[in-house]
Amino acid sequence: MSGSLLFDAIVFLAGALICVSLAKRLGLSSVLGYLIAGVLIGPYVLGFVGEEGEDILHFAEFGVVMMLFLIGLEIEPRNFWNMRKSILGMGGFQVVVTVLLTYLLFTFLGFDWRVALVIGMAVALSSTAIAMQTIKEKGLMDTTFGISSFSILLFQDIIVIFMLGALPLLTSDDHSIPVDDHSTATLIENLPIGLQTLAIIASVAVIILMGSYLIVPMLRKVSRAGIRELLIAAAFLIVFAISYLMEFVGLSPALGAFLGGVVLSTSEFKHELESTLEPFKNLLLGLFFMAVGASINFIVIAESPLTIGGILLAIILLKATVLFLAGRLFKLKLDQKLLLTFSLAQVGEFAFVLLSFAFQLDILEPEQMDMMLVITAVSMSLTPILSVVNERFILPKVGTKESIPHPMDHIAKSQKIILLGFGHFGSTVGRFLRSHGVEATILDFDSNRVDFLRKMGFEVYYGDATRLDLLESAGIKDANLIICAIDKPSVTKEVAKLVKENYPHIELMVRAKNRYEAYELLNLGIENIYRETLDTSLALASDVLHKFGFRKYTLNRQVHNFITYDEESLRRMAKEPRRGKDYIYRARQELAQQEELLEKDLKRGLMTDDMHWDGEHIRKTLKEDKENRDM
């Protein structure tokens, strides 16, 4: 029974539900809940999952690939270039110093220099999955700590390519790489160094060209079909294809996915891809963390607990020291350095790949391989616990100042506006806002219009505004204001309900096609409603009256009064049933009262001293008009 796929699925899902729920209730990270679930259901505790846990780990690693693709989507090439000093400086310092110190430590412990170097490379790699999941879960991505962590992790993900490429150089010249039934030959493994470099550059260029000339046009065609499943399939196809290309060339699939995300970060489908892949990414990452927990070999630990415990402690302390020094070198505050130190002091998931490859090359002995795999898995499992200790007992004593100060040189930095719908109505709103230096995140569901408007210079994204995950991907959690300029009343109401239920603190400003739609929106609790024909109708009527001699000043005042009285009437009538004789009677009463008030306002305005000419001119114009009609 334990070999059944359905049984394994039930075990993993039940373990996740129970352990993650308990972890969150205790105020702990969900990552820790997944790891504990993996330990419990693994072959060394309850035994629900056996040796197939290793296969599940390889499958679940795709969650890491998908996570890096989504991270790439959030980083525009310009911002990526601006981070180059942090990536090369902080990331380079951490990797080089960690490899060097680990090499010296293991050489001192009596390990062969090749083994010590391989272990140094593995130890230098932190867990992108655990660190980034925790950072995003706690909303720390835009903090100094978040940016520094990302820079280091990104450098590690890049340098692992060169580490894998260097491992064969540590073997004898006549040594051949064993190929098992499950291995896949790569394009560059038998090429000369020069051609390998050329193949790497060409693969990167292919991804960039695919993003501009293949992926985006494909997504536009798929979006026109209006079928959600096709968009999900297209999103998976993109990640699968890019990852396969990188793996075929011999590079890291995760790095390729990240590069693909960066290429697509400026496309109109950015938020659509994010919201589509996010749930799958979280599920696969959870499976990955559980597989890591299940892979902890307690038999190996029991055979030499002191040795493994001592080496594990030495590695964590060594790596923590290097990270703390990196933070100090780049002038991070004390609390930021502590967050960085406790978050990245583990050995990461790419160490599994590096150590396995070194074992295939006969650089590592089986005992050394087992020991390092256990240390890697345990260090990853300890990270959430160490982070909790840091956050609850250490940081409160030094004070946590996580936010990066932003200069207030651009009004858009504080507005955080999301504009839904960019047709004739929405584009007018967006253009007027932009002319005053206020930018908004714009979403529209018409891919043709999105494509055209992007060519016109607007930052517009394709997506369905009735999806909460898409709104969250577009930044609704940090938004202050949402403008709904959608021209479909049913969609407008759905969006209004969605926002009011999930983010009631966000102010909504909503377009209404007519009075009846405004009634429904008012009853939903929407206060800021803008009927699309009201101002235009009054502007036309005002121009007509101006041609009859009324002064603009008078008309502007009367237009303002009309809108005020009409809004008050609208709110009163919204509470009334809109059918039958009672409604007609109330509506006629409201109209009569409104006209009476406007007439009084007009007389009061015409009787003032500054409006005397206005009244005389009107009477003269009306008299002349009557005489012309009589003739």
N, C-alpha and C positions, 0 to 999 in steps of 0.2 A: 504493500500500500504506500510505503514511504517513497517508492519510486515514481508514483503517479504525479504528473504535472499539476493536475487539479489539487491534489493533496498538498503539494509544495506551495502552490499559490495561496491556499487557505491558511497554511501555517505562517507564511510571510505576512499576509495581510492582517491576520489576527494578532500576530506579534507586534506589528507596527501600531495597530489601533490601541492595544492595551498599553504598551510601554511608552509610546509617544504621548498618549493622553495623560498618563501618570507624570511623565517628565514635565509637560507643560503645566500641569496642575501644581507641581512643586516649584514652578518658576525656573526650570532648567531648559537647556537648549533641546530642540527636537532632534538634533544630531545625536546627542547622548542617548535619547530614548531609542533611536534606531540601532545604535551600537549595542545597547543592553539587550534589545530584542534579538539581535543576531547572536550574541553570546548564549542567551538562554535556549534558543531553538537549534543551536549548532551541534555538531557531532560530539562535543566534549562535555555537554551539560545535559540537556533533555534528549538530544539525539534525534530530533524531528528531521533535521537536514543532515545528510551525510557528506560523502566525498564530492557530490555534485555541487557543493557550495562553491568550489573553485570555478566551475563552469558558469555559475550564476554571477560570480564576481566579474568575469570577463564580459558577460553580457551587460551587467549593470554599469561597467565603466563608460558605456555610451552616455550615461547621465552626465558624466564629467564633460564629455565632448559637447553635449547639448548646452550645458551651462556656459562653456566658453564661447559658444556661438552667440548666446544671448548677451553675454558680457560684451562681446565685440559689437553687437548691435547698438549698445548704449554709448559706444565711444566713436565719435566722429574722427575721421583721419586727422583733422586739424588739431583736435584735442590730444590725440595719440602722439602726434609730433611734438606737441608742447610738453608732453610727459617724458620725453626721451632722456633728459638728464636724470630724472628720478628713476627711470627703468634701468638705464645703464649704470648709473652711479650707485644707488642704494642696492639694486638687485645684483649688480656685478660684485660689489664689496661683500655682500652676504655669501654669495656662492663661492667665491675664490677663497675667502678666509675660512669658511666652514670646511671646504675640501682640504685645505692645507692643515688645519688643526686636527681634523679627524684622521687624516693620513698619519700625522705624527703620533697621535694617541694609539692607533692600532699597530703602528710599527713598534712603538714602545712595548705594547702588550705581546709582541712576538709574532704578529701576522706577517705573511709574505708581503712585499711591497706592492705587488699587483693587487692582492686582495685588499690591502689597506686603501689603495687608491680607488678601487671600485666601491668599497664601503663609504669612503669620503664623498664620492659623487652621489651615492644614494642618500646619505644623510643630509646633504645640501638641499635636497628637494623637499619642500613642505607640501602639505595637502591643500591643493586648490579647492577641492570639493568641500572640505570641512570649513576652511577659513572663509571662503566667499559665501557659502551658505549661511554661516553665522553672521557675517557682516551685513548681508542683505536682509536677513531675518530681523536684525536689530536696527535696520535703517541707518547704518553707519557708512554707507558707500561714499558719501560726499564729505566725510570728515577727513582730517589729516591722517588719522590712523588708517581709514579705509583706502585712501589713495596710495599711501605708502605700502600697505599690504599688497594691493593690486599690482603695484610696480614690481615688487620683489617676486611675486608669484608669476607674473608674466615673463620676467626675465628667466625664471627657472623653467617655465614651459618651453621657452625658446632654446635655452642652453642644453636641455635634455636631448635634443636632436644631435648636437655635436658630441655629447657624451656617448650616445649609442653608436655614433660613427667612429668614436675613438676606441671602443672596447676591442674590436678585432685586432687593433695594433698591439694590444697587450698579450696576444697569443703568439705562438711560434709561427714562422713564415709558412710552413707547410700544413698548418692546421686548417681544416675545412669546417665550416659551420654545419652542425647536424641539422637535418631537415626532417621533421616528423610529418605525420599524415595531416596535421592540422595547420602547418605553417604555410605562409604565402610568400612566394618569391616576390622581391621588389625590383623595380626598374633599374635602380642605381647600384645594387649590391655588387655587380660584376663589372661596373664601368670604371675607367680611370678617374682619378681625383678631379681632373679638369672637367670631364664630361658630367661627373656627379654634381659639381657646382652649377654647371649649365642646366642640368635637369631640374635642380631645385629652383633656380631663377625662373625657368620656363613654367614650372608648375604654379608658382606664385602669380606670374603674369596671366596664366590661364584662368585662375580664380578671379582676378580683377576683371578680365574681359568677359567672363561668364556672368559676373554680377551686372555689368552694364548692358550687355548685348544679348544675353540669353535668359537669365533668371528674372529680371524685372519685366521684360516683355512677356515672358511666360505667365508671371503672376497677374499681369493686366488681362491677359486672355482668360485666365482661370476666374478672375474676379467678375468678369462680365457674365459668366454663367450663373452667378448668384447662388452657388451650391457650397455650403460650408465644408462638407466633407472633402471636396476637391482642394480647398485651400489648406486643409490639414494635411492631405496627401502631398501637396506641393511643398509645404514647409518641411516635411520629413524627407522628401526627395532631395531638397537642397542640401540639408545637413548630411544625409547619407552619401550623396554624390561627392561633395567636397571632402568628406572624411575618407572615402574610398580612394579618391585621387591622391591625397596626401599619403595614405598607407601604401598605395601602389608605387609611389615614387620612393618610399622608404622614410618618410617623415612622420611626425606625430599627428594623428588624426585630430587631436584636441587643438593643436596649434593651427591646423588648416581650418577647422571650424571657426576658431577665433578670427582668423584673417577674413574668412567669408563673411562673418558678422560685421566686421569693420567696413568691408566693401559695401555692404547693404545698409549701413547705418544712416546713409543720406537719402535712401529711397523712400518713396511714399508708403511702402509696405512695412516699414520698420515696426510700428506698433502692432500691426496685424500679426506679424511673425512672432513678436514677443508674447502676445496674449494667447496665440495658438499653441506655442511650444511650452510655455511656462508650466502648465499642469503635468505634462509628460516628463519634463525635466525634473520636477520635484519628486515625482513617483520613482523615476529611475535612480535619482540620487539617494532617496530613502532606501531603495533596494541595494544600492552600492554600499551604504553604511552598514546595513544589516549583514551583507555578505562579508564585509571586513570583520565585523564582530564574530561571525560564525567561523572565520578562518583562523582565529587565534588558537594555536595548538597548545593546549594545556599539558599534554604529555611531554612535549619538549621543555616547557617551563618547569615541570616537576622533576625532570632529570637533572637540571642544573639551575635552580632558582637563583642562587647567589650570583652566579656569573652573568646570567641574563639580566637580573635586576640591577647589578652594578653597571653593566655596559649601557643599559637603558637610561639609568640616572645620569651617567657621564655624558651621553649623547644629548639628552634634553638640556643639561646645564651648559654644555659647550655651545649648543645652538642658541640657547637663550642669551648667553653672553654676547655672541656675535651680533644677534639681532638688536640687543640693547646698545651695543657700540655703534651699529649702523644708524639707529635712531639718534644717538648723541652726535654722531658725525654730521648728520643732516639737520641738526638743531630742532628736533622734535621736543615738545614739552614732556615732562616726566610721566604724566598720565598716558600720553600717546605712546611713549616708549614701552610702558608696561603693557598696554593693550597689544602692541605689535609683538612684544616678546612672548607673551602667553598664548597668542593666537597662532604663531608660526613655528613654535619650538618642536613640533612633531616631525616625523619622517613621513613623506607623502605617498600618494597612490602611484606616482610614476616610478617610485623605488621598486615596486613589484615588477614592473617591466624591465628596469635596468638590472636588477638582481637575477631575474629569470634568464635574461640574455647572457649575463656573465656566467651563469651556471651551464648554459648550453655550450659556451665556449671553453668549459672546463677551467675557468679561472677560479671559481668557488667550489669548495668541497660540499658534499651534501649536508654535513653537520653545520657548516658556516652558512649555507643557504637557509636551512631551517631556522637557525638562530636569528638571522637578520629579518626573515619574514615575520617571525613572532615579535621581534622588537618593533618593527614597522607597524604592525597591526595594533600592538598594545599602546604605542606612543600616540597613534591616531585616536584610540579610545580614551586616553587620558586627557586629551586636549580640552574637551568640553568641561571636564571636572576642574582642570587647572584654571580655565577661563572663569568659571563660577567663583572659585576661591579668590581670584584676582579682583573680580567685580564687586564681591560682597565684603571682602575683608581688607584688601590692600588699597584699591582705588578710593574708597570713601575717605581714607586718611590723607590722601594727597590731592583730592579734588579732581573731578573729571571735566575737562573742557574740550569737548569733541568737535565743536563747530568751527569751520573755517570762516573768518571774517570776510565778507564780500563788500567791496567798495560800492557805494550807492551812486554810481555814475550813470546808471541807466535805469529808467523807471520800470522797465520790464522785469528787472530782477526782483521787484517786490510785488508785482501784480499777479503773476502766476494765473493766467487766464487760459481756459480751454474753450475754443469756439467750435461748436458742432454744426456742420452744414455750411458749405461755402458756395451756395448758388448766388443769384442776384442779390438777395437780401443779405446773406452772410458776408459776401465779398465786399459789399458797401461798408458794413460794420468793420470788417478787418482792415480795409484800406484806410478808413478814417482813424482807427486806432494806431495803425502803423505810421501814419503821417504825424502823429504826436509822440512817436518814440515808444509806443506800447506794443510789444509783440505777444502773440497768442499761439498756443499749440492748436492747430487746425485739423479737424477730422471731417472727412466726407466719404460717402459710400458710392460715389460715381467715379469709377476709375478713369474714365475718359476726361472728366473735368479735372480730376486731380493731376493727371499727366499734363494737361494744357496749362493749368495754373502754376505748376512747378516750373514750366518753361518760362512763365511770365515773372518768375522770381519769388513766388510765395512758397513758404514752407508748409505744405499741405500733406497730410498722411491719409492713406486709404484705410477704412475700417467701419464697422457697424457700431454706432454709438449706443445701441441697446445692450451691448455686452459689457458687463461690469469689469471683466478681466481686461478688456481693451482700454476702458477708461482708466483703470489702475495702471496699465502699462503707459498710458499717456501722461500720468502724473497727477491723477485726481486727488491722491492723498495729500499732496503738497499744494493743491490749487486753492485759491481764495474765491474764485468766481468762475461760473460756467455760463456761457452764452449759448442758448439753443436756438439756432436759426434754421432748423429743419423745416421743409415745406410740407411734410406729411403729418397731419394732426395725430394719427394713431401712434406714429413713432415718437412724436413730441411728448405725448402723454406717458408712453412707456419709459422714455428717458427721465422724465420728471419724477415718476414713481420710483425708479431705480436709484436716483440720486437722493431723493428725500428719505428713502428707507435706509440707505447704507452710509450716506454722508450728509446728514441733516444740517451740519454746521456750514456747508458751502452755500454761498448765495447763488441763486438761479435767476437768470434774466432770460425770459422765454418769448419767442415769437408766436403770435396767434393769428390765424388766418381771418377770423371773424369774431363776432360777439359771442356766438354760441360756444366756440372753442375756448374763449376766454372764461366763460362761466365754469366750464369743466376744470380748467387749470386753477381757477380761484378756489374751487372746492377741494382741490388736491393740496392746498396750502401754499401755492405759488403766489408771491406778492408782486413780483416785477414782471408784468405782462405787457407786451407791445403788439397791438393789433396792426397788421401790416398795411391796412388801407386807411387807417384813421388820419394820420398826419398828411398823407398825400391828398385825401379828399378835402381836408380843411385847407390845405395849401391852394388847391384849385379854386375852392369857393372864395377864399380870401382874394385871389387874383381877380376873380370875376367882380367882386365888390369894389376892388380898387379901380377897375375900369369904369365903375359907376361913380367914382369920385370919393370914396371913403379913403381916408389917409391910412398909410401902412401902420403907423403907431397904434391907431384905434383897432385895426384889424388884428395886429399881433396880440394885443391885450385880449380881444374877444376870442381869438383862437385858444389862448391859454385858459380863459374862463370856460370855454366850451369843453375842453379836454378835462378840466377839473370836475365840472358838473357831471360829465359823461362817465368818468371813472367812479364817482360816488354812486351814480345810478347803477352802474355795472355791478358793483359790489352788493348793493341792495337786491338787485334782481337775480343775482347768482343763487341766492338762498330760496328763491321761489320756484315752484314747478313750472316748466316751460311749455305747458300744453293747456288747451281749453280756454274758456272765456275769462277765467280769473287772471290768467297771464296777460291776455290782451288788454283787459281793463287796467291792470297795474302798469303795463307798458305805456298805455296812453296817458295815464296820470303822470308818469315820469317824464314823458316828452313835453307835456303841457307845463309842468313845473320847470323844466330845463329852459324852455323857450321864454317863460316869464322872467326867470332870473337873468337870462341873456339880454332881454329887452330892457330891464331895469339897469343893467350894467352899461348898456349902450347909451341910454338917456343920461345917466350919471356922468359918463365920459364926455358926451357932447355938450353938457351944460358947463363944464369947466372952462376957465378963461382961455387956456392955451388951445382948447379944441373948438373955440367959437368959429373960426374960419372953416373948420372941418364940417360943422353942421350946416352953415350957410352954403358951402360949396355943394354939399350933398343935395340940399333942397333945390338948388338951382339946376343941378344935373338931372334930378328926377323930373322937375317941371319941364325942362327941355325935352326930355325923353317922352313925356306924356303928350306934349304938343306935336312931336314928330309922328307919334302913333295915330293921333287924331287926324292928321293931315292925310 
